[in-house]
Amino acid sequence: MKLSQTGEGIIGVFWLVPLIGFVVGAWGHVAQQAWWGPLALSAAILSSVMIVLWWSSLNTSRAFFALLFNTIVLVVAIWQQRTLRRML
């Protein structure tokens, strides 16, 4: 299904949400803020869902590596959150 230019623009704005989440989450991690983990988890989950929903319209190799990146973010964020809970 081919989307109109307006539809593609709206979907493009939706893709900005996980991107901003990753950038702000990375900044929070570097600044050693406690909120970076949940933000990174949310961004990775949202990004993964969007990739799966629009898989047929994406470049498959790029989508695969984006899912790999999301998986790495999920593992690191979950591991970090569990480590923090053990320390408290």
Secondary structure, 3 states (H helix, E strand, C coil): CCCCHHHHHHHHHHHHHHHHHHHHHHHHHHCCCCCHHHHHHHHHHHHHHHHHHCHHHCCHHHHHHHHHHHHHHHHHHHHHHHHHHHHC
